């Protein structure tokens, strides 16, 4: 919640309450699960990816904001419910698309130049093309990749198709159809021409979670996580 705003000619400082009581991020989730189970259980990776999709969709469609720095350590755990939801923080690079986009549809706004840290650039930025919300979608892929594989995402271009994909191959036991659509759609998204893709991808993740006893399995995994997290970072 907002606390105070100090405005100066050169800029300003906005103070607010912390998004998380603990300060833990998705990186801590990965580290704790690696310690107790050797990896993040795939249902947990699917659950938290569905939550990230939901939050980014809301940010884009309701807020008309490009975050521009989506990564695992900017997703913090909140204590909103027993499952600990996620909250996206650090809007220092964010862009108000309604004010700066220059198009009738803010989600098709395009920008030029490379503003991302090394190896976090979306495909368009890597190819020196105009880019937009595809930068946030690549950040989603990077965050989900860490949950699923426990490592930073690396991408490569398939010369035969011109499409980009993650270098790491899925395991036999992974929900390959679900993850294939996620990575293929988000990595190769073109914000200048493609229809907004998050709702369709998110719906598949939420459908998977809502089938059978999967949410009970996720809750069981998350209880393991929370029992091994310290009280404070």
C-alpha positions in Angstrom: 0.0 0.0 0.0 1.2 3.6 -0.7 3.0 5.3 2.2 4.4 8.5 0.8 5.6 10.3 -2.4 8.5 12.7 -2.6 8.5 14.6 -5.9 11.5 16.6 -7.1 12.3 18.3 -10.4 14.7 15.5 -11.4 12.5 12.7 -10.3 11.0 11.3 -7.1 10.7 8.6 -4.5 7.6 6.5 -4.0 7.4 4.6 -0.7 5.1 1.6 -0.2 4.7 -1.4 2.1 6.6 -4.5 1.1 4.9 -6.9 -1.3 6.0 -9.9 0.8 6.4 -10.4 4.5 9.3 -12.8 3.9 11.0 -11.5 0.8 11.2 -14.9 -0.8 11.1 -15.2 -4.6 10.8 -17.9 -7.2 14.5 -18.5 -6.9 14.0 -19.5 -3.3 11.3 -21.8 -4.3 13.6 -23.6 -6.8 16.5 -23.7 -4.2 14.4 -25.2 -1.4 12.8 -27.8 -3.6 16.2 -28.7 -5.1 17.4 -29.2 -1.5 14.6 -31.4 -0.3 13.5 -33.2 -3.5 16.2 -32.6 -6.1 13.9 -30.6 -8.3 10.7 -28.5 -8.3 7.7 -30.9 -8.7 6.2 -30.4 -12.1 2.6 -29.7 -10.7 4.1 -26.8 -8.7 5.9 -25.5 -11.8 2.6 -25.6 -13.7 0.7 -24.0 -10.8 3.1 -21.0 -10.4 3.3 -20.6 -14.2 -0.5 -20.4 -14.4 -0.3 -17.7 -11.7 2.3 -15.7 -13.6 0.3 -15.9 -16.8 -2.8 -14.6 -14.9 -0.8 -11.7 -13.4 0.9 -10.6 -16.6 -2.4 -10.9 -18.5 -4.0 -8.5 -15.9 -1.1 -6.1 -16.1 -1.3 -6.0 -19.9 -5.0 -6.0 -20.5 -6.2 -4.0 -17.5 -3.2 -1.9 -16.7 -1.9 -1.4 -20.3 1.6 -1.7 -18.8 4.8 -3.3 -20.1 6.8 -4.5 -17.1 10.0 -4.9 -19.2 11.9 -6.8 -16.5 10.0 -10.0 -15.8 12.4 -12.6 -14.2 12.4 -15.1 -11.4 13.8 -12.8 -8.7 11.1 -10.2 -9.4 8.3 -12.7 -8.5 7.9 -12.6 -4.7 5.8 -14.9 -2.6 2.9 -13.3 -0.8 1.0 -14.6 2.1 -2.4 -13.9 0.6 -3.6 -17.5 1.0 -2.3 -20.9 2.2 -0.7 -21.5 -1.2 1.3 -18.3 -1.2 0.4 -16.5 -4.4 3.0 -14.5 -6.5 3.4 -10.8 -6.9 5.4 -9.1 -9.6 7.7 -6.3 -8.3 10.3 -3.8 -9.5 8.6 -1.6 -12.1 11.7 0.5 -12.7 11.8 -0.3 -16.4 8.0 -0.4 -16.9 6.2 1.5 -19.7 2.8 3.0 -19.8 1.6 1.7 -23.2 -1.4 4.1 -23.4 1.0 7.1 -23.1 4.0 5.9 -25.1 2.7 3.3 -27.5 1.4 5.5 -30.3 -1.2 3.0 -31.5 -4.9 2.6 -31.1 -4.2 -0.8 -29.5 -1.6 -0.3 -26.7 -0.8 -4.1 -26.7 0.6 -3.7 -30.2 3.0 -0.9 -29.2 6.5 -1.3 -30.7 9.8 0.0 -29.4 13.4 -0.1 -30.7 16.8 -0.8 -29.1 18.1 -3.3 -26.6 17.1 -2.5 -23.0 17.4 -6.0 -21.6 20.1 -7.7 -19.6 22.3 -10.1 -21.5 20.5 -13.4 -22.5 17.1 -12.0 -21.4 16.2 -10.4 -24.7 13.1 -11.5 -26.6 13.5 -12.9 -30.1 12.6 -9.5 -31.8 15.2 -7.7 -29.7 17.9 -10.4 -30.6 17.1 -9.9 -34.3 17.2 -6.1 -34.0 13.5 -5.8 -34.8 10.9 -3.6 -33.0 9.5 -5.3 -29.9 6.8 -4.8 -27.4 5.0 -7.0 -24.9 6.9 -10.0 -26.3 9.7 -8.9 -23.9 7.4 -9.6 -21.0 6.4 -13.0 -22.6 10.0 -14.0 -22.9 10.5 -13.1 -19.2 7.6 -15.4 -18.4 9.3 -18.2 -20.4 12.6 -17.5 -18.5 10.8 -17.7 -15.1 8.9 -20.9 -16.0 12.0 -22.5 -17.4 13.8 -22.0 -14.0 10.9 -23.8 -12.3 10.7 -26.6 -14.8 14.4 -27.3 -15.4 16.2 -25.5 -12.5 18.4 -23.5 -14.9 18.5 -20.3 -16.9 16.8 -20.4 -20.3 18.9 -20.6 -23.4 17.2 -20.4 -26.8 18.2 -21.4 -30.3 16.8 -20.8 -33.8 15.7 -23.8 -35.9 17.0 -23.0 -39.3 14.4 -25.2 -41.1 11.4 -23.4 -39.6 12.8 -20.0 -38.5 11.3 -20.5 -35.1 13.1 -20.2 -31.8 12.9 -22.8 -29.0 14.5 -23.5 -25.6 17.7 -25.6 -25.8 16.8 -28.0 -23.0 14.7 -31.0 -24.1 11.7 -32.0 -22.1 11.9 -35.1 -19.9 9.8 -38.1 -20.8 7.5 -37.5 -17.8 6.9 -33.8 -18.5 3.5 -32.6 -19.7 5.0 -32.0 -23.1 1.9 -30.8 -25.0 1.3 -28.2 -22.3 4.9 -27.0 -22.2 5.4 -27.1 -26.0 2.6 -24.8 -26.6 3.7 -22.5 -23.8 7.3 -22.0 -24.9 6.6 -22.1 -28.7 3.8 -19.5 -28.4 5.5 -17.1 -26.0 9.0 -17.3 -27.4 7.9 -16.7 -31.0 5.2 -14.2 -30.2 5.2 -11.1 -32.5 3.5 -8.2 -30.8 3.1 -6.3 -34.1 0.9 -9.0 -35.8 -0.1 -11.8 -33.4 -3.3 -11.9 -31.5 -2.9 -11.6 -27.7 -2.0 -15.2 -26.7 -1.9 -15.4 -22.9 -5.6 -16.2 -22.3 -5.6 -19.3 -24.4 -2.3 -20.6 -22.9 -3.4 -19.8 -19.4 -6.7 -21.6 -19.9 -4.8 -24.8 -20.7 -2.7 -24.5 -17.6 -5.7 -23.9 -15.4 -7.6 -26.7 -17.0 -4.7 -29.1 -16.2 -4.6 -27.9 -12.5 -8.4 -28.3 -12.1 -8.5 -31.9 -13.4 -8.8 -34.7 -10.9 -6.9 -34.5 -7.6 -4.1 -32.3 -9.0 -4.7 -29.3 -6.7 -4.5 -31.6 -3.7 -1.1 -32.8 -4.9 0.0 -29.2 -5.4 -1.1 -28.2 -1.9 0.8 -31.2 -0.5 4.0 -30.1 -2.4 3.6 -26.5 -1.2 3.2 -27.6 2.4 6.6 -29.3 2.0 8.0 -26.0 0.6 6.7 -23.8 3.3 7.8 -26.2 6.1 11.4 -25.8 4.9 11.3 -22.0 4.2 12.8 -19.9 7.1 10.6 -17.3 8.6 12.5 -14.5 7.0 15.0 -14.3 4.2 
